[in-house]
Amino acid sequence: MKMTSNILAGRLYDPYLLQLVPNQLIIVSRQTGLVHEVSTFSPTSVSQTLLDDPDTIDLRHLTVVPGFVDAHVHFFLHSYAETSWVDQVTKESLAERTVRATVHARQTLMAGYTAVRDLGTEGAEDADIALRKCLSGPDPIIPGPRYFTANRAIVSTGSYGPKGSIHLNNEGVEGVVGAEAADGPAECIRAVRKQIGAGADWIKIYADYPIRSRMGDVAPRLAGRAIATFAHDELKVLVDTAHLHGTKIAAHAKTVPAISALLALGVDSLEHGSDLHLSPAALSALARPGCRTVYVPTLAAYDALARRGGASAVAAWESAQASFAAVLALGPGRVALACGGDTGVFPHGENTREMALMVRLAAPWAWVLRWGTLGGADCLRGHDPNPEAEGDNAVRFGCVRAGWAADIVGLDGDIAVDFDTTVRRVEFVMKAGRVYKQGGKEVLLR
């Protein structure tokens, strides 16, 4: 039995070259899930024998790209326009939230996203670790993307929700907490170690947050203001402990003090960063040679919340746009970026909103596509794999190259002319050499 597939790509996007390369033949090993070879073919000499081969997939009419990567999702949440975050966390059972997560995984893959990073289960405990098992391996139980987990996330006591209205000094509601609380260096070290021991691919922390939210009745502006959640020594041990254990760490941070502290400590990814434009020093630090921090602006979440109304949401969206513009002004290659929409705030399956917004905000389409493929992959994967590395940390993805994962997507349209429409018209999806969508229709698992 033949164990390879031939893919004819009329235009193949190369994130290293930042361009569409014409007439590429991609040979994929279905046994290993890797690209075996990529070569150029002559459009006038494609043999009928090759076209008639049942193992040939003709995508010459499509724009072929590496599988998209969403660096910031929450599979255990669904759109806030349907149900508020608080109601999801406190009124939906763990079983319901897990079933929803499986649906979100399928919707995400069908949208062309072959890899995601889930930055916190938001009260769904350790369900992400079990979900990862169901999505992994050569014969996954359910269809979905490569799935990198951050488990429960880490916050300081009293800073995060859900918050009850009767027993004000209790953490959570009816025993449900949105993240794991830790205070002082010793507890912070313990929380990081515990989550890594539980199987987390990443550590996620909240470096600032509207801690004083319960003052909303008397001081709404103060209640909505994000302030630092951890002291400097706590932040340092959080970052250092994760790195000591060979694990990357992501940080929710919007304010300049938190952003500046995290950059100095070498955090691996900065989520949101909406006040970044207010600090030339922070921008300079993010763009300095050797900076290891990836900026994930989550523009789609800001946009989605602003569309629902409210002065504070609109102001936050304006600030996020200003910060993204400030980073672009440095030059598109100066700062390492990844596309992550905070998907879950808005519907799963609409992940391309993030890339489309970047293009609308004047980012060059070729760079955006790089951030949404190779940039995301470089962010998600762990530190340089050693000879014992296994699973998704042992395979390269984000570019269609020999020896890399056969994560390949076909788009109907000209991405250089109409980016927004084209990235949403996903006709073909392959992950790890297995076809999940063809001709615009889902291929059922057998």
PESULZI-V436831 format. One record per helix or strand of 2 or more residues. SS is the DSSP state (alpha for helix, beta for strand). FROM is the first residue (numbers start at 1). TO is the last residue. Records with the same first field share a line. If there is no record, write none. Layout:
# PESULZI-V436831
SS->FROM-TO + FROM-TO
This chain:
# PESULZI-V436831
beta->4-14 + 19-29 + 34-40 + 56-66 + 68-73 + 113-118 + 146-149 + 154-155 + 172-173 + 180-181 + 202-206 + 208-209 + 227-228 + 248-253 + 269-272 + 294-296 + 408-411 + 426-431 + 434-438 + 441-442
alpha->48-52 + 85-91 + 94-110 + 127-135 + 184-198 + 213-215 + 220-223 + 232-244 + 256-265 + 276-278 + 280-287 + 299-307 + 311-329 + 353-360 + 365-380 + 391-393 + 419-424
